[in-house]
């Protein structure tokens, strides 16, 4: 059966505060833990008023501490901003606190606008993007305390040392990220919710170029998909209307909170804007439980993966939680989670 996980960007609803968005992240994580979702990833965005998730390495312990069995991790840490050594230290500490439950998803996207990128680089001089593969290599070495013989950092020990290490994922939305994941023998997650252009080809390239590593013997992939599930297709599309307007504004550089569906449905879209909305909808799975299951299974089959990382945002937080509940029921997860709990 298809395995379902979660990506949470800690969205800020119009009329709510970023602090409320973070509290909703904790509440949603608890619900998804009970429902049987496999992992819960926290995103990294900077300078974006509509998304409160700026520091996954800080939010991860709060989520892991509030849940019991679900894996918790970053989706992802934008490694191009940081020292691989410090990232390794952060996640080795998290692995020590929550052994066997921590994922380290890394990406190379900026995670913000140009001014934000400048602020992130202030005091460090910034790290050129062409050095990203070297950063990935060093991060792997620091996490395992095992550097190549000619690496100048060989012999350093990343603390706290331990027998286990976080599960390292490469995240991306391009063929380049797929090649990096394959070269280093890491699992790969493609962000279908960002773009569907070349995604199937990127996943195929990842499998073709995969080299077995101490971390992974065979290729393992997942895709991130925006999903909104409701009791009826009409209700699902009502709540999904908010994303139509929010994405449109985001593409214009308007980074504000998530609007209510009533505002989105009342908006007077131009013909050009409707074309963009239809293109964005192509990457979404919206509908009743049966439709959402069918849509996710079709995407997973097309990509050749056995895991989907679900991104769900609705202005009504109750509708957002309900979407994850209905999806879990559609895949038989809720019953399985209940049986596991009864047996404990």
C-alpha positions, 0 to 999 in steps of 0.5 A, a space after each residue: 500500500 502507498 505510504 503517506 507522510 506530511 509536509 507542513 509549511 506552517 501556513 499563516 491564515 488571514 486573520 490569524 498570527 504566525 504564533 497561531 500557525 506554529 501552534 497549529 503545526 503542533 496540533 496537526 502533528 499530533 493528529 497525523 501521529 494518531 492517524 498513522 502517517 509515516 513522517 512529518 516534515 517541516 519546511 524552511 522559508 524566510 521573509 514570507 509572511 504567509 509561511 511561519 516555518 523558518 527554522 525546522 531544526 528548532 521546530 522539530 524537537 517541539 513536534 517530536 516531543 508532542 508525538 510518539 511514533 511518527 518520524 519528524 524531520 526537515 523538508 528541508 534545510 536549505 543547505 546552501 545557507 549553512 555550514 554542513 558541520 553545524 547542520 550535522 551537529 544540530 541533527 546529531 543532537 536531534 537524533 540523540 534526543 529522539 533516536 530512530 525518528 529524525 529525518 534530515 531533508 536538504 535542499 538548495 533552493 534559496 527559501 526567500 527573496 533576494 534581500 532575504 538571501 543577502 541577510 542569510 549570508 550576512 557575516 559569512 560571505 555566502 556559499 556559492 551554489 556551485 559548491 552545493 555538491 561539496 557541501 552534501 559530501 561534507 555533510 554526509 561525512 560529518 553525520 557519519 564521522 567518516 570523511 574521505 582520506 584527503 578531506 581537510 576535516 578528516 578526524 573531526 568528531 561531530 557531537 553528540 556521537 552515537 550509533 545511529 544517524 538521521 535519515 538523510 534525504 535530498 529534496 528538489 524539483 529538478 534533474 540536478 537535485 536528482 543526480 546529486 541524490 543518485 550520486 551520493 546514494 541518498 533517498 530523493 523526494 521530488 516537489 511535485 507541488 512546486 512543479 510537475 515539469 520534468 518530475 517523472 524524468 527526474 525520478 527516472 534519472 535518479 534511479 538510473 544514476 543511483 549508486 549504492 551507499 552505506 546509507 541506502 542499498 537501492 533507490 528510494 523516492 517520494 513525491 510531495 503533492 498538494 492535496 485537499 480532501 473533503 466529504 464531497 468534491 464541492 466542499 474540497 474545491 471550495 476550500 482549495 479556492 484559497 490556494 488559487 488566489 494565494 499562489 497567484 499572489 505569490 507568483 506576483 511577489 505578494 507573500 501575505 497570509 492565506 486568504 479565506 475561500 470566500 475572498 478567493 471565490 469573489 475575486 475577479 480573475 482575468 483570462 490570463 490569471 485563469 490560465 495560471 490557476 489552471 496550470 497550478 491546479 494540474 499539480 493538485 489532488 482535490 476531491 472526495 476521499 475516493 477521488 484523492 486516493 485515485 489521484 495519489 495512486 496515479 501520481 505515485 505510479 507515474 513517478 514509480 514511488 511508494 511514498 507521497 508527502 502530502 501538503 494540505 493548506 486550508 484557511 479553516 484549520 478544522 478543514 485542514 485536519 479533516 482532510 488528513 483524517 479522510 485521506 488516512 481513512 481512504 487508505 485504511 491508515 486510521 484502522 491500522 493505527 488504532 490496531 497498533 495502539 490497542 496492541 501496545 
